[in-house]
Amino acid sequence: MHQLTNQKKQRQQFVLLSLSLIFLFVGNFLVPELVASDERSSAYVLEDAQFQRAMQLFGRVRCLECAGQSIKDSNTDTAITIKNMIWEALAQGKTDQEIEQLLLQRYGKSVLDSLPFDRFTYILLFFPIMMFGGFIIFIWRRLTLAP
């Protein structure tokens, strides 16, 4: 009799563990997809083309709190604020360039995935090449001038 109750308890524990794992799987993999599938804000009614533009903009704008993550994949307060700014600007009929300029004015250059090309960007891009060239010239001169 005692052995039957232990088996019954073990079976119940196994069933509970199995159900817990199933709910964990569903919660981690299916529910976020359902939530992320339609991120339209209830405050703004947008057409499908505007919604697609918003999703593209979300992918090009960095989250300022996350390391290298776009706001499309982030749910931080800053990312939500930026998303709402984009929704509002799209509802007002602004172009992607106007929205990017608005974000640049408010948050700076680090908010966009692609840096705008200016003097500082060229220095950042060409400085490593110039350093490597200088190193090669230094080594070549050392080798040719050595007795």
DRENKE-917367 format. One record per residue: residue number from 1; x, y, z of N, C-alpha, C, O in turn; residue in one letter. Coordinates in pm, 1 decimal. Each point is the difference from the previous one (the first is absolute). Layout:
<NUM <X Y Z> <X Y Z> <X Y Z> <X Y Z> a>,
...
REM end
This chain:
<1 <81.6 -119.6 0.0> <-81.6 119.6 0.0> <86.1 126.1 0.0> <-25.5 95.6 -73.3> m>,
<2 <127.9 -98.8 157.9> <88.7 114.1 9.0> <73.5 23.3 -132.4> <24.0 113.8 -40.4> h>,
<3 <10.8 -223.3 -25.1> <69.8 9.4 -127.9> <-91.4 59.0 -107.4> <48.2 73.1 -86.6> q>,
<4 <-176.0 -101.8 89.4> <-95.3 54.5 -96.0> <-14.4 150.7 17.1> <-7.6 72.2 -99.4> l>,
<5 <3.7 -24.1 220.7> <-13.1 144.7 21.2> <125.7 73.6 -45.8> <-9.2 110.5 -53.5> t>,
<6 <126.5 -170.6 73.9> <123.4 61.5 -48.8> <1.0 7.2 -152.3> <40.9 100.7 -57.9> n>,
<7 <-85.5 -206.6 -5.6> <-5.7 0.3 -145.9> <-99.2 105.4 -49.7> <24.5 69.3 -98.8> q>,
<8 <-136.1 -59.2 169.3> <-100.9 98.8 -37.8> <54.5 141.5 17.8> <-23.1 85.4 -85.5> k>,
<9 <94.2 -59.2 193.5> <60.5 131.0 22.7> <105.9 29.8 -106.3> <8.6 112.0 -50.4> k>,
<10 <70.9 -212.0 17.5> <102.2 19.1 -102.4> <-64.1 30.3 -135.0> <49.3 84.4 -74.8> q>,
<11 <-157.4 -151.9 44.0> <-70.1 24.0 -125.7> <-58.0 141.9 -1.9> <7.8 68.6 -101.9> r>,
<12 <-65.4 -24.9 212.9> <-53.6 135.8 8.5> <111.7 103.5 -14.8> <-16.8 99.9 -69.9> q>,
<13 <129.9 -123.3 135.0> <112.3 92.0 -12.2> <51.7 4.6 -143.4> <36.1 106.6 -49.9> q>,
<14 <-32.6 -221.5 -15.9> <44.7 -4.9 -138.6> <-95.0 78.8 -90.4> <43.9 73.6 -88.4> f>,
<15 <-173.4 -89.8 111.3> <-98.5 72.1 -80.5> <12.0 150.1 24.2> <-4.0 78.0 -95.1> v>,
<16 <18.7 -36.2 220.6> <15.1 141.5 31.8> <128.1 58.0 -60.7> <-0.4 111.3 -52.5> l>,
<17 <107.9 -186.1 59.9> <125.0 44.9 -59.6> <-12.5 11.4 -151.8> <49.4 95.7 -59.7> l>,
<18 <-114.5 -192.0 -1.6> <-20.0 3.6 -145.4> <-85.2 119.4 -40.5> <32.7 69.9 -95.9> s>,
<19 <-141.5 -46.1 168.2> <-85.0 114.9 -30.1> <74.1 131.1 21.2> <-17.0 94.1 -77.4> l>,
<20 <98.4 -87.3 180.8> <78.2 121.1 24.6> <95.9 26.9 -114.8> <14.2 113.9 -44.4> s>,
<21 <51.5 -218.5 -3.4> <92.3 16.4 -111.9> <-73.3 41.3 -127.2> <50.7 81.0 -77.7> l>,
<22 <-168.2 -135.8 56.7> <-78.8 38.0 -118.1> <-40.3 146.3 9.3> <12.6 73.1 -98.2> i>,
<23 <-60.9 -28.3 214.2> <-37.7 140.3 15.9> <120.6 91.6 -12.9> <-10.0 109.1 -56.1> f>,
<24 <123.6 -153.2 107.9> <122.2 78.7 -13.2> <37.5 14.3 -147.1> <36.0 109.0 -44.5> l>,
<25 <-44.2 -217.5 -30.4> <30.8 4.2 -142.7> <-95.5 93.0 -73.3> <43.2 84.2 -78.7> f>,
<26 <-171.8 -98.8 103.9> <-99.4 84.8 -66.7> <21.3 145.7 38.0> <-7.5 88.0 -85.7> v>,
<27 <33.8 -61.6 213.0> <18.8 136.8 46.1> <122.6 66.6 -59.2> <-3.1 118.7 -32.6> g>,
<28 <110.3 -193.6 18.7> <124.5 59.3 -49.3> <5.3 13.3 -151.0> <62.4 93.2 -50.8> n>,
<29 <-125.3 -182.7 -21.6> <17.7 0.3 -143.8> <-121.5 47.5 -78.3> <15.6 59.8 -106.4> f>,
<30 <-132.8 -84.2 154.9> <-117.2 35.2 -78.4> <-61.9 133.0 41.0> <-41.4 77.1 -86.6> l>,
<31 <34.1 -48.4 214.2> <-65.2 122.0 45.3> <73.4 125.7 -46.1> <-66.5 92.5 -46.7> v>,
<32 <201.3 -83.0 56.8> <66.1 121.2 -51.7> <-25.2 21.7 -148.8> <-8.9 114.3 -44.7> p>,
<33 <-2.6 -221.1 -31.8> <-29.8 14.4 -142.2> <-139.9 56.5 -20.5> <-21.4 80.9 -90.3> e>,
<34 <-72.3 -121.7 171.6> <-135.8 52.1 -12.2> <-4.5 147.4 38.2> <-70.3 78.8 -63.3> l>,
<35 <144.9 -41.5 166.5> <1.4 138.9 43.4> <71.2 87.0 -102.8> <-46.9 109.4 -31.6> v>,
<36 <161.0 -157.3 -21.6> <79.1 79.1 -93.2> <-58.7 1.7 -140.5> <41.3 80.9 -83.1> a>,
<37 <-137.0 -169.1 55.3> <-52.3 -8.3 -135.3> <-75.5 126.0 -41.4> <-5.5 32.4 -118.6> s>,
<38 <-52.6 39.1 215.0> <-70.8 122.2 -34.6> <25.7 103.8 107.7> <-66.0 0.5 103.9> d>,
<39 <161.9 87.2 -129.0> <39.7 100.5 98.2> <-68.4 133.2 -23.1> <49.3 102.8 46.4> e>,
<40 <-159.1 -101.5 -115.2> <-66.9 126.9 -28.1> <-49.4 62.7 129.0> <-62.3 -65.6 83.5> r>,
<41 <90.5 189.9 -69.5> <-46.4 73.1 117.2> <-147.7 32.6 -18.9> <-43.2 36.2 -109.4> s>,
<42 <-31.6 -49.2 214.5> <-142.9 26.3 -11.4> <-28.5 149.2 -20.0> <-109.3 36.7 -43.2> s>,
<43 <207.0 49.6 74.3> <-21.9 144.2 -13.1> <9.9 47.0 -144.5> <-51.0 106.8 -33.7> a>,
<44 <116.1 -185.1 -52.3> <22.1 41.4 -137.9> <-56.9 -104.4 -95.5> <29.8 -118.9 11.4> y>,
<45 <-111.0 164.3 -104.5> <-55.2 -88.8 -102.2> <81.9 21.3 -126.1> <-5.3 106.4 -61.7> v>,
<46 <81.1 -209.0 24.0> <88.8 9.9 -114.2> <-38.2 -102.3 -105.5> <-53.6 -106.5 30.7> l>,
<47 <82.0 140.7 -154.8> <-21.0 -93.8 -108.9> <112.1 -103.2 3.6> <99.7 16.7 70.3> e>,
<48 <-118.1 -124.6 -148.2> <100.9 -105.2 -1.5> <134.6 50.1 -51.1> <104.1 -42.7 50.1> d>,
<49 <-103.7 131.8 -148.1> <125.8 53.5 -52.1> <72.6 79.3 108.8> <121.9 -10.6 13.4> a>,
<50 <-195.6 89.6 63.9> <60.7 75.4 109.0> <50.8 -94.9 108.7> <105.0 23.6 59.9> q>,
<51 <-179.4 -129.5 -35.3> <42.0 -99.0 99.1> <131.4 -64.6 -42.8> <89.9 -18.9 82.0> f>,
<52 <-78.7 -15.1 -210.9> <124.5 -58.4 -51.2> <115.6 98.9 11.4> <111.2 -38.6 36.1> q>,
<53 <-136.6 166.1 -66.9> <103.1 102.7 16.4> <44.1 9.6 145.3> <119.0 12.9 28.9> r>,
<54 <-216.1 -19.4 62.7> <32.6 6.5 142.6> <88.6 -118.0 39.5> <97.1 17.8 73.5> a>,
<55 <-128.8 -135.9 -120.7> <80.8 -117.2 33.1> <141.6 13.8 -56.0> <96.4 -39.7 65.5> m>,
<56 <-83.2 95.6 -186.4> <132.9 22.7 -57.4> <77.3 103.5 81.7> <119.1 -16.9 26.2> q>,
<57 <-187.5 123.3 13.6> <65.1 101.3 83.8> <40.3 -58.5 135.1> <108.5 29.4 50.2> l>,
<58 <-193.9 -111.2 8.5> <32.4 -63.5 128.0> <127.8 -82.3 -12.8> <80.2 -5.2 93.2> f>,
<59 <-61.0 -59.2 -208.4> <120.1 -80.6 -20.8> <125.4 83.7 -19.2> <110.3 -47.1 27.3> g>,
<60 <-125.6 171.5 -74.2> <115.6 86.7 -25.5> <36.5 88.3 118.7> <104.8 64.6 -1.0> r>,
<61 <-188.5 -61.0 101.6> <24.3 86.7 115.7> <48.8 -85.7 116.8> <-60.8 -101.5 34.2> v>,
<62 <171.1 144.4 25.8> <58.4 -73.5 112.2> <-68.9 34.7 130.4> <-44.6 112.7 21.6> r>,
<63 <37.5 -211.8 63.6> <-45.6 24.4 137.0> <116.4 60.7 76.5> <111.3 -52.6 -3.9> c>,
<64 <-135.6 161.1 72.2> <106.6 70.1 70.6> <39.4 -69.2 129.9> <107.0 27.1 54.6> l>,
<65 <-191.0 -115.1 -5.4> <29.4 -69.5 124.6> <56.4 -139.3 -22.2> <64.7 -55.6 88.8> e>,
<66 <-88.4 -1.3 -206.4> <45.4 -135.8 -29.7> <128.4 6.1 -81.8> <22.9 95.7 -74.0> c>,
<67 <58.5 -195.7 87.2> <128.2 -2.9 -71.5> <-19.8 -50.4 -143.0> <-10.5 -120.5 -22.9> a>,
<68 <5.4 212.0 -71.8> <-6.9 -37.9 -140.6> <-132.4 -56.4 -46.0> <-6.5 -57.9 -108.4> g>,
<69 <-96.5 71.9 184.1> <-130.4 -55.6 -34.2> <-88.6 109.5 -58.3> <5.8 115.5 42.3> q>,
<70 <-87.1 -153.0 -139.2> <-91.5 98.1 -57.6> <-122.4 13.6 90.0> <-26.5 -85.4 84.6> s>,
<71 <-47.6 194.7 -104.5> <-120.0 18.8 82.0> <-109.1 -98.8 -39.3> <-95.1 -20.2 75.5> i>,
<72 <107.8 -41.0 -191.8> <-97.4 -100.6 -42.9> <1.7 -119.4 94.6> <-103.2 -62.7 23.9> k>,
<73 <221.0 31.5 30.0> <15.9 -115.9 87.6> <3.9 37.0 147.7> <22.4 -86.9 84.3> d>,
<74 <-43.4 212.1 -51.6> <14.4 45.7 137.4> <-133.4 48.4 56.7> <-84.3 54.0 -71.6> s>,
<75 <68.1 -75.0 201.3> <-120.5 47.2 68.3> <33.4 92.6 116.2> <-78.2 12.8 94.2> n>,
<76 <195.0 52.2 -100.8> <36.0 94.3 106.3> <-86.2 126.0 -13.2> <-63.5 23.1 -102.9> t>,
<77 <63.1 56.5 207.7> <-80.2 123.0 -1.4> <44.1 94.7 -111.2> <-83.0 61.8 -66.7> d>,
<78 <214.8 -50.9 47.3> <50.8 88.2 -105.4> <-42.4 -49.3 -136.9> <-40.5 79.6 -84.8> t>,
<79 <49.3 -210.7 62.0> <-39.8 -56.0 -129.5> <-148.4 23.3 -25.3> <-39.4 31.9 -112.1> a>,
<80 <-42.0 -47.3 213.8> <-144.2 22.3 -15.0> <-26.8 147.5 -30.2> <-86.4 31.8 -81.8> i>,
<81 <160.1 58.5 147.4> <-15.4 143.1 -26.9> <35.0 31.9 -145.0> <-71.7 74.4 -67.0> t>,
<82 <182.7 -131.1 18.9> <41.6 24.5 -138.3> <-100.8 -60.0 -97.6> <-31.4 60.9 -102.3> i>,
<83 <-19.1 -179.4 133.3> <-102.2 -62.2 -86.0> <-123.5 89.0 -9.0> <-56.2 19.0 -107.8> k>,
<84 <14.8 34.7 221.1> <-116.9 88.3 -0.8> <26.4 127.4 -79.9> <-89.6 50.4 -67.7> n>,
<85 <212.9 2.1 75.3> <34.9 117.0 -81.5> <-11.9 -33.2 -148.6> <-49.5 80.7 -78.6> m>,
<86 <95.2 -199.9 41.1> <-6.4 -40.5 -140.5> <-144.6 -19.9 -42.9> <-38.4 42.7 -108.9> i>,
<87 <-43.1 -107.7 194.0> <-143.0 -17.5 -32.7> <-65.5 135.4 -23.3> <-72.4 19.5 -97.7> w>,
<88 <98.9 73.9 188.9> <-61.2 132.4 -8.6> <44.3 73.3 -126.6> <-81.7 61.7 -68.4> e>,
<89 <211.8 -68.9 37.5> <51.4 67.9 -118.8> <-59.0 -60.9 -127.4> <-30.9 72.5 -94.6> a>,
<90 <15.5 -202.9 91.5> <-61.3 -65.0 -116.7> <-146.6 39.9 -13.7> <-49.4 21.5 -110.7> l>,
<91 <-19.2 -11.8 223.7> <-140.4 41.1 -4.0> <-13.9 143.8 -49.8> <-102.0 36.1 -58.7> a>,
<92 <205.0 46.0 82.3> <-0.7 138.4 -48.2> <42.5 9.3 -146.1> <-6.2 107.8 -59.2> q>,
<93 <49.2 -219.0 0.7> <37.6 -0.7 -141.4> <144.2 37.5 -28.2> <32.3 36.6 -113.0> g>,
<94 <55.2 -44.6 212.1> <140.1 34.6 -21.8> <71.6 -110.8 -76.4> <-37.8 -116.9 7.1> k>,
<95 <142.2 156.2 -80.7> <79.3 -96.5 -75.5> <101.8 -66.9 92.4> <22.0 44.1 112.8> t>,
<96 <39.8 -151.7 -163.2> <100.6 -69.7 79.1> <117.2 91.9 33.5> <53.1 -3.7 111.0> d>,
<97 <-13.2 86.2 -207.9> <112.2 91.3 23.4> <-34.5 103.5 107.5> <84.3 33.1 83.4> q>,
<98 <-206.7 17.6 -85.2> <-41.7 96.4 102.7> <-2.0 -66.4 138.0> <38.0 61.3 99.7> e>,
<99 <-82.2 -185.3 -95.2> <-3.4 -71.8 128.1> <141.6 -24.1 50.4> <27.7 16.4 118.8> i>,
<100 <62.5 -55.5 -209.8> <138.8 -21.4 40.4> <63.3 130.3 48.6> <75.6 -0.8 97.1> e>,
<101 <-105.2 111.4 -162.7> <52.1 129.8 44.6> <-53.6 35.7 138.0> <73.5 52.1 83.9> q>,
<102 <-201.2 -80.0 -60.2> <-60.6 24.8 130.5> <70.6 -81.6 108.2> <29.7 51.1 108.0> l>,
<103 <-3.2 -178.6 -138.1> <68.6 -86.1 96.0> <144.0 46.2 22.0> <49.6 -3.4 112.6> l>,
<104 <17.9 46.7 -219.9> <137.0 50.2 13.1> <5.2 124.8 86.9> <90.3 15.5 82.2> l>,
<105 <-187.2 73.4 -100.5> <-3.1 122.9 80.3> <-24.2 -30.7 147.1> <59.1 62.6 88.0> q>,
<106 <-145.5 -158.4 -62.4> <-36.9 -26.8 138.8> <99.9 -90.7 72.0> <29.5 21.9 117.4> r>,
<107 <23.8 -125.7 -188.1> <82.3 -100.2 67.2> <146.0 -3.3 -45.5> <81.9 -65.5 64.5> y>,
<108 <-47.2 133.6 -172.7> <138.3 0.0 -46.5> <27.0 -109.5 -103.0> <-89.0 -76.6 -36.7> g>,
<109 <213.6 71.5 -8.7> <38.1 -90.7 -108.5> <-7.0 -147.0 38.3> <-18.2 -85.6 -86.6> k>,
<110 <32.1 55.6 212.8> <6.0 -139.7 42.0> <-134.0 -72.3 -11.9> <-4.8 -122.1 15.1> s>,
<111 <-103.0 193.6 -41.5> <-131.2 -63.4 -6.7> <-21.5 -74.6 -132.2> <-79.8 -93.6 -6.1> v>,
<112 <150.7 134.7 -99.3> <-16.9 -65.4 -129.8> <103.5 -109.2 -18.6> <113.8 12.0 45.5> l>,
<113 <-155.0 -120.6 -114.2> <92.0 -109.8 -27.2> <112.2 42.3 -93.6> <114.4 -42.3 16.8> d>,
<114 <-146.2 124.7 -114.5> <101.4 46.0 -94.3> <36.0 143.9 34.0> <-86.5 87.3 6.5> s>,
<115 <214.3 -64.5 14.8> <44.7 134.7 33.7> <-6.3 90.0 -122.1> <35.5 -43.5 -109.5> l>,
<116 <-79.3 166.6 124.9> <5.8 93.0 -111.8> <146.1 35.9 -27.9> <79.5 15.9 92.5> p>,
<117 <-45.3 -3.4 -220.8> <138.1 28.6 -35.7> <30.1 148.2 19.4> <-59.2 86.6 -64.6> f>,
<118 <151.1 -60.4 153.7> <51.4 134.7 20.5> <150.7 -11.7 25.3> <57.2 -108.0 -14.5> d>,
<119 <5.1 215.8 51.3> <144.8 1.3 17.7> <44.4 -101.3 105.8> <99.7 -69.7 -19.3> r>,
<120 <-171.2 61.2 128.3> <34.9 -91.9 108.0> <-9.7 -145.4 -46.1> <84.6 -81.6 36.6> f>,
<121 <-185.1 48.3 -115.4> <-17.1 -136.7 -48.9> <115.3 -38.7 -90.6> <50.1 -112.1 8.8> t>,
<122 <-6.8 202.7 -96.0> <114.3 -29.4 -87.0> <126.4 -23.7 82.4> <79.4 -88.6 -31.9> y>,
<123 <-60.8 166.5 136.1> <116.9 -20.2 86.2> <-7.3 -138.3 64.1> <100.1 -71.6 4.0> i>,
<124 <-216.5 33.9 45.6> <-15.6 -132.2 60.6> <27.6 -112.2 -99.6> <59.5 -101.8 35.4> l>,
<125 <-102.3 120.3 -158.7> <19.2 -104.2 -99.9> <144.4 -9.5 -48.2> <51.2 -110.4 -18.8> l>,
<126 <14.8 223.3 -1.2> <131.9 -1.7 -61.5> <115.5 -0.3 100.4> <113.8 -25.6 -39.5> f>,
<127 <-138.5 52.6 165.9> <106.2 0.4 99.2> <69.1 -135.9 11.1> <123.1 -4.0 0.2> f>,
<128 <-196.1 -107.7 9.0> <69.6 -129.9 6.8> <82.9 -28.4 -125.1> <108.2 -58.0 9.5> p>,
<129 <-157.8 98.3 -127.0> <74.7 -21.8 -124.3> <127.7 83.3 1.8> <106.3 -48.7 -38.5> i>,
<130 <-115.9 174.7 83.3> <118.3 85.9 7.3> <100.5 -54.8 101.2> <120.5 3.8 -24.8> m>,
<131 <-168.4 -54.5 138.2> <89.6 -57.6 100.4> <71.2 -122.8 -55.8> <119.9 -17.0 21.8> m>,
<132 <-191.6 -67.6 -92.7> <60.2 -119.3 -58.9> <104.0 40.2 -104.8> <108.7 -57.7 -4.7> f>,
<133 <-141.6 156.4 -79.2> <94.6 49.0 -100.3> <124.6 57.2 65.1> <111.3 -26.2 -45.6> g>,
<134 <-128.1 103.4 150.9> <114.1 55.8 72.5> <86.5 -109.3 60.6> <122.7 10.4 -0.8> g>,
<135 <-185.1 -114.6 53.2> <73.8 -112.0 57.1> <81.7 -71.5 -108.3> <115.5 -35.5 23.6> f>,
<136 <-174.0 14.2 -141.2> <69.8 -65.4 -110.1> <119.4 85.2 -44.6> <108.5 -53.4 -23.3> i>,
<137 <-127.5 185.0 11.2> <109.2 89.4 -38.9> <110.2 -2.2 105.5> <118.1 -3.0 -34.6> i>,
<138 <-154.3 4.2 160.6> <98.1 -5.3 108.5> <82.5 -127.6 -8.3> <122.8 5.6 7.6> f>,
<139 <-187.8 -120.0 -23.2> <70.0 -128.9 -8.8> <88.9 -2.5 -124.4> <114.0 -45.9 8.1> i>,
<140 <-162.4 93.6 -122.2> <75.5 -1.2 -124.1> <125.9 86.9 13.6> <107.8 -38.8 -45.0> w>,
<141 <-122.5 155.8 107.0> <115.0 88.5 17.4> <101.8 -60.3 95.9> <120.8 13.0 -20.2> r>,
<142 <-170.1 -79.0 124.9> <90.9 -64.7 95.2> <79.7 -111.3 -67.1> <119.0 -18.4 26.0> r>,
<143 <-187.9 -55.6 -113.4> <67.6 -111.0 -68.2> <98.0 49.3 -105.8> <107.1 -58.5 -16.4> l>,
<144 <-141.4 164.1 -55.0> <88.4 49.3 -106.3> <115.4 83.2 51.9> <104.5 5.7 -64.7> t>,
<145 <-119.7 59.1 179.0> <106.5 82.7 55.6> <90.6 -76.2 95.6> <104.3 51.5 40.2> l>,
<146 <-142.2 -172.2 -3.6> <81.8 -78.7 91.8> <127.7 -47.1 -68.9> <-5.3 -43.2 -115.1> a>,
<147 <122.5 50.8 184.2> <126.9 -41.2 -63.0> <12.9 -148.7 -18.7> <101.3 -47.2 -51.5> p>,
REM end
